[in-house]
Amino acid sequence: MNIEDCFYLGRVTKPWGVKGQVMMFLDVDSPEEYLGLDSAFVEVKGQLVPYFFHIDNLNGNKAVVTFEDLTPEQVNALVGHSLYLPLDLLPKLEGNKFYFHEVVGFRVIDDEKGDIGTLEQVIEYPAQPLFQIVKNGVEVLIPVIDEVIKKVDREEKTLYIAAPNGLIDLYLGDINN
């Protein structure tokens, strides 16, 4: 399994108790959807290694976990390591909700300026993620906020937006002239 075929689930954060359990932080919107999870890939020295476990307790995004067939020392060695799951295990989103990786490559249509290019990537800054769109070699950065996103058309691979007034002109000039 390659990391490109997976999504980041969270991290093993610290040892828990004296029975070889650990605390995991699940970096997901709905941790309860992962209650039945019995395995994940742990990134170890740049490789994804499958591990089996069961979740003993879930409190918000924090889970107390017992790994199968590992000594407490082996479990403690996993502290600080990232957890991944295959992309096909992501819950399906509908409507205007999307995963960032899902819309890369989509054509972007602004309600005022029309076709403004192809979504190359979503840049995840701490304060605000940004769409990085490229048109004729020029980069356009658009904030990823609900007010901007009007429609996600998965069949046509098109993202319809309403960019803030004047933002596109800063990058492309008046593209309608």
N, C-alpha and C positions, 0 to 999 in steps of 0.2 A: 504494500500500500504506500502510495506517495502522498506527501503532505498536500500537494496541489489537488488531490482527489478528496480532501477532508476539510472539515471546518473545525475551528478552535472551539472546544467545549469548556475548557477551564484549566485549573491548575491544582496540583496536590500542594496544599499550603503548609501543613504542619502535622506532627504526630498527635495522636489523640488517645489518651488513656494508657493502660499498661498491657493491653492485649494485642498490640500490633495494628491497631486501627489508625487511620489518618483522616484529616479533614480535607475535603475538596471544596474549592470555590467553583461553582458552575456559572460561567459567564453567559447566561442565556436569559431571555425575557420570561420564560415560563418554566422554572426548574421542575415543577411537579410533573411535567410531561416526560421527565427522564427518571422517574421513580423506579420503573421496572428495568432500567439499564443494568446489564450484567457484565459488560465489558467495554473497553475503550482502548485506543492506542495511546501509549505514553511515549513522548519524544525523549529518546535516550541517545546522546551523542549524535544527533542529527538523523537518527533512524526512528521510524515508528514501530514500536513493539507492542503486540496485543497482550493485555492483561485482563484477567477475569476477577470480578469482585461482586459484592452485594452492598447495597445502600442500607445501612442500619437506621439512619435517622436523617431527615431532611428538615432544615429550618431556614426558610427563605432560599438564598443561593448557596448555603453552606450544607454540605452533606458529610456525615460520618460514614466511613467506608471500611469494609474488611476485604482485603485482597485474598484470593484463594491460593493455597499452596505456597505462600511466602512466609519466611521468618520475619519477626519484628525488625531485624536489622535490614533485611532486603526491602521491606516496606518503607522504612525510614530513609533508605537511599533514593526513594522516588520523590521525596519532598522537594518542592521547587520545580518539578518537571511539568510540562504542559500536556494537556489531554486533548485528543482529537477523535472525531467520529467521521465515517464516510459521508460525503455530501448527500447521498440518497436517503440518509436517515433524518435529514432536516424536515421539520413539518412543512407541508406545502402552504404557501401564502397565496392569497387571492386579492383581487381588486388592486388598489394602489399600494399595498404593502409588498415589499420585496427585500431580498437579500442583496447586499452590495455586489457580490460576485455574479449574481443572476442577470444584472442589467448591463454589464460590461459588453461592449460591442453593439448596443442598441443605438439606433438613430435617434437624435434628439430634435424635437420640433417645438419651437417656442410659439405661443399663441399670437405674438405680435411680429416676430422676425422670421418665422418659418423655420426651415431646416438649418440648424446651426452646427451640425456635425455629428461625429460618432463619439459615444461615451467610451473613453480609453480606460479609465479607472475611477474608483472612488477613493479619494485621499482622506484618510481618517485622522484629522487633527483633533486634539483634545477638546477644543471649544466647539468645533463645528465641522462635520464631514463636508467635503466638496466634490461635486462632479467635475472631472477633468474631461473636457470635450475638445476634440481637435477638428478644425475645419480648414482645409487648404494649408495645413502645416501650422496654423495659429492655435494656441491653447486658449480655451475659455474655461473659467472656473465659476461654477454656479453653486450656491449653498444648497445642501440637501435638507430641506425643511418642507413640512406638509403644505404650506401655503404656495410653494413653488411647483410641486408635483401635482399635475392635473389628471393624468391618466397613464397607466402602464399597460401597453398592448403587447402581451407576451407572444401572441401568434405572429404579429407583424414585426416583432422586435423593435418597437418604437416607444419612446418615452415622451409624453407631451408635458410641457412645462409652461409656466408663466413667470419668466425671470423678472427680478426687480427692475423697475424703470431705469433705463440707461446703462444697465450693467453689460449687456451684450455689445452695445456701441463702444464701450471702453476697450474691448478686445478687437472687434471686427469692423468698427466704424458703422456707418449706416448701411447694412447689407442689402437693404431694399432699393438702394439707388445705384 
